[in-house]
């Protein structure tokens, strides 16, 4: 019943933050994603993080590209500014918006297809330029909107729902973010809100490019070859007049485990994620150490989660460009076009 609006009535004792907002004020439309999709857990984590940080919804700009993940901004911060861009182009649109109005908090939401395939060049330049933003990738390793093909982040040797093995080397967006100069880099799991919410809070308060890769299982494309209840088997044995899908509801996958430990998370299709949470004595200020740690654990088949790297002294794009404090979209013509004398003086200073 996703077309039904959420009720506007609230309990009189609903918790409020210091601004007087309730969590409902940070929500959006009802999700149209598959029941149990990890992306909905990420949306809930964004809602909780913004509520806890007392962020005014109308001072947030949320941008996305194309894909299941890029639908999610509609499900949180309904009173904020929003822009759904073309496939893979979210980072450049966000960069332009951030240059025009530095007073807003910028949140980019993307997917592994949107950022690791067609948009990988856009992703790279947003990281290296130091754009002041929170960039969340909801990573499920498949193209959910086009029926579950491997994405560029799918692990080598993994199988899709038809049993086809992926022979391509995966792209690790966390490793790329570290190499490209992101000053806040983290990875988490959609079902671990205890870890994810603080990571989002830190990213929203960070000055510079903050990147979070969130492993978010796809609950739909887990039917396997040989099953008589699979979509493919039914279609091959049924002369249907149209092509319909009925997605059975699934429970969201949640987990909680202490720092430094390893947790095996069984997904709906029987595959297993090996999540390694960073230990409390891990040093997140060592960029090279973070890259080495990722590679060491990857060789053991583990996915490292937590705050991998942060540079608390990092600057952002406006500082590098030495722009004025007043947002550029608020400057009037007299300031932007001071006249020929000012131009002559500028040219003379460059000779």
Residue, then its C-alpha position, 0 to 999 in steps of 0.5 A: x500500500x505504498x501509495x497511501x500517505x503517512x498519517x500526519x497525527x503524532x502522539x503527544x509524547x513523541x520525542x523531539x530534538x532541541x529544534x522541536x522536530x520529531x523523527x517524522x519531520x525527517x521522514x519522507x514518502x513511504x518506500x516503494x522498495x522491496x520489503x526487507x531491502x537494506x536501503x530502507x535501513x540506511x534511510x532510517x539511519x539518515x533520519x535518526x542521524x539528522x534528528x540527533x544532530x538537530x539539523x534543520x531539514x530545509x537546510x539540507x540538499x540531497x542528490x542522487x543518480x539512477x538505481x534503487x539506491x537513488x530512489x531512497x532520498x524520496x524516503x527521508x528528509x521530505x522537507x529538504x531540497x532534492x535533485x534526482x540527476x541522470x545516471x552517474x552524474x550526481x557528483x558533478x551536479x552536487x559540486x555545482x550546487x555546493x559552489x553556488x550555496x555553501x550554506x546548505x548541508x549536501x548529502x549525495x546518495x548513490x549505488x554501486x552501479x551509479x558510482x562504480x560503473x557509469x559514474x566512476x569518473x564523477x566519483x573520482x573527481x568529487x573525492x579529489x576536489x574536496x567537495x564538502x559533502x556526505x557521499x553514501x553508496x548503498x552497495x548490493x553488488x547487483x543492478x536491481x532495477x535491471x533484474x540483478x546483473x553483476x555490478x562493478x563491485x560484485x566479488x570475483x567468484x560470486x554467483x548471480x541468481x542464475x548460477x553464473x559466476x562473476x569472473x571480473x575483479x571488483x572495484x573497491x570504492x573505499x580503496x579508491x576514496x582513500x587513494x583519491x583524497x577523501x578525508x573521511x572514509x568509512x564502511x558499514x552494513x545496513x543492518x548494523x544501525x549501532x555502527x551506521x548511525x554514528x558514522x553518518x553523524x560524523x560524515x555530516x559534521x565533517x568538513x570536506x568529502x566524507x564517503x561511506x560505503x554501506x553493504x546493503x543486501x538485495x532481497x529480491x534476486x536470491x532465487x536460484x537455478x533449479x528451483x521450481x518456485x523461481x521466477x525463471x522456472x515459472x515463466x518457462x512453464x507458463x504461457x502468460x499474457x503478461x510479465x508480472x513479478x510478485x516479491x515475497x516480503x523478507x525480514x531485514x537483516x540486522x546484526x550487532x557485534x563488538x569492535x575487533x570481532x568477526x561476524x558471519x552474516x547469512x543473507x537471504x540467498x544463503x551467501x555469507x558476508x564476513x564482516x570485521x569491525x575495526x578494533x578500538x585501538x585502530x588508528x584512523x588517521x593513517x591513510x596508508x595504514x587504512x589501505x594496507x588493512x583493507x587489503x590484508x583483510x580482503x585477502x582473508x575474505x573479510x569486509x572491514x567496517x567502521x571509520x577507516x580514515x579521517x583527517x580532522x584538519x582537512x579543508x574543502x573546495x571553497x577554501x581551496x578556491x578562496x571564495x567569499x563567505x556569502x553564498x555565490x547564488x546570493x551575490x548581486x550583479x554589482x558584485x559579480x560584474x564590478x566593471x572594466x576598471x576592476x577587470x583592468x586592475x585584475x589583469x594588471x596584477x597577473x602580468 
